[in-house]
Amino acid sequence: MISKLLILFNKKHLAKLTADVETIMGRCDAIASQEWKEQKENQSSHDGQCPRCRARKEDIVDKIRQVQGSGKVGGDFYLGFGSVSGSMSINTDEVNHCNKCGNEWKKFKTKYIHKTDIIRVALNYLAEIIDNPAHNNRMTWKTETCQVFDGCSAESIRFLRDKHESHLRTKTPSVLKIKKLRKFYVSVFDDENKKELEKLGT
C-alpha cells in the first residue's frame, strides 16, 4: 500500500492517530498524578514526625537554619604590589524543627512530574526494550511504563517520538523507526491486523 509506505494520512487515519495520542498522554497523566500523590505522601511522612523522638506534626515547626556557602579568593602580586579579589555565596535551607526534643532535619524535597516527563521516559524505555529485550525485559518498571502504548498504533508512537526527540536519549529516535514499531504495534493503515505482531520484549 503506497499510503502506508509513504505515510500519507487520510481523515480516518488522522482520527485514529489523534485518538491514540490522546489515549497515551492520558495514561501518562495518570502515572504523573500517581507519582505526585506518592511524593506528597512521602513528604507528609518525612516532615510530619520527628525521627528522633517520634513527636507528631503539632510539635514540628519550619525553620531556616542550615547555611551552605561557597567562596573563592584570588589575586596577583608582584614586588609587593597587587590586588586581592574574591566572591562568596551563601544559601539557607528550610529545615524541620522539633519543639519537643530540639532535633532538626532536612525537609523532604518534591519534584513535580508532568505527563511530558512520563512520555519521554516511556519512549526511552521502549527503545531500550526493543534494542535489548533480554536485558531490559527483566526490569518490570520499564515494561509497566511501556504499557501506556498498549493497543495504540505504531504511527502514534512515532509521532510522539518526533515531538519529543530533542529531549530523548541519543539512541532512542534511531531505534523507534516506524518499520521497527510496526513489528510490535498495529498500523493505522491496516483495517485488520494482517500479521501476528511480535511480543514486546521477547
Secondary structure, DSSP 8 states (H G I E B T S, - for coil): -HHHHHT---HHHHHHHHHHHHHHHHHHHHHHHHHHHHHHHHHHHHHSS-TTT---GGGEEEEEEEEEEEEEEEEEEETTEEEEEEEEEEEEEEEEEETTT--EEE--------HHHHHHHHHHHHHHHHH-HHHHTT-HHHHHHGGGGTT--HHHHHHHHHHTGGGS-TTHHHHS-HHHHTTTS--TT-SS--S----TT-
